[in-house]
Amino acid sequence: MPIIKDPHLFNEQSLFVDLEGVLGCRLYLKIEGFNFAGSIKLKPAREMVERAEREGLIGPGSILVESSSGNLGVALSMIAASKGYRFVCVIDPRCNLATRQLMESLGAQVDLVTEPDPVDGFLGARLNHVQDLCASDARYIWLNQYTNPGNWGAHYRWTAPEISNQFPELDVLFVGAGTTGTLMGCARYFHEHRPEVRIVAVDAAGSVSFGGQPATRLIPGLGMSVRPPQLDESLIDDVVMVEELDTVRACHRLAAAGFMLGGSTGTVVHGATSWLADHAAQDLTAAAISPDMGRPYLDTVYNPDWVHDHFGAEALATADLTAAPGRRSDPVSAAQHPAPVPVGNYVATAALGNYVQ
């Protein structure tokens, strides 16, 4: 095991879960949440901060600032605490309470915008607040995940090669689309090194990233209310849009098998299984990226009251419909009559601007 001095130096990068026993289709899930930040966002957070340090943008008295729906904010809070920087994270009401509390526990200042921008929604409102902060004091340094090449560069450097090395026969890779940093980093890498691999983007319904109509989204992580500046659709082979109810169902399906994963992961998994069902005649080796873990979603996606309030009683009554063949899906019966259930096998191999000063 490694011995580290700084929390951002540890990240389990080579853990894959074989989900065939859970989903009934061949899909390998790359787990990115086993680090001190709890998500894939540790990679771009580290890359962007270290890039800013190399370029001399961060100095004594600097205050890092970023807009985030949650996971990047946690990663930057952790890195700022480790390096002795001040950090302000600008969030909106969709940010999970547990995520906000975690950032504050790490010493970050959390600014909540409560009213969406009339055109660009809550993301626009967050960006307006960031720009106001930067205009008010030269000490604020906006890392700007939306245009910062360190965002996609981190996944070109780390995530994509990790997947490629594990699966030399890979046919298709499913990647969630938020700022599109993960998506573009992986797409660029495979386009250059293994162009035969199909890249399928998975986005949340209500996101405008791929030209869809904007709509209210409740689950943070994937989706954008403005087109991501880093997005290059020429590098993407297909796009799958996922309704939030299907995200919730996928999360519960995974949790019923013991895999407590986050909302973004649920979206990616549902998108992947839907796409694979449409291509069932092909014998494909498929992988997907799990960006986050489930604990920050205990008050939302995994809270029956929250699910009922937002999606209705039907959402709580569809467990049987989402269970893989041979699996029990009734949580009450399973609790009353516990029985060993096989789970998936682990495959373990060891208007957005530029930087603002």
Buried (B, 14 or more C-beta within 10 A) or exposed (E): EEEEEEBBEBBEBBBBBBBBBBBBBBBBBBBBBEBBBBBBBBBBBBBBBBBBBEEEBBEEEBBBBBBBBBBBBBBBBBBBBBBEBBBBBBBBEBBBEBBBEBBEEBBBBBBEBEEBBEEBBBBBBBBBBBBEBBEEEEBBBBBBBBBBBBBBBBBBBBBBBBBBEBBEEBBBBBBBBBBBBBBBBBBBBBBEEBEEBBBBBBBBBBBBBBEBEBBEBBBBBBBBBBBBBBBBEEBBEBBBBBBBBBBBBBBBBBBBBEBBBBBBBBBBBBBBBBBBEEBEEEEBBBBBBBBBBBBBBBBBBBEEEBBEEBBEEEBBEBBEEBBBEEBBBEBEEBEEEEEEEEBBEEBEEEEBBEBBB
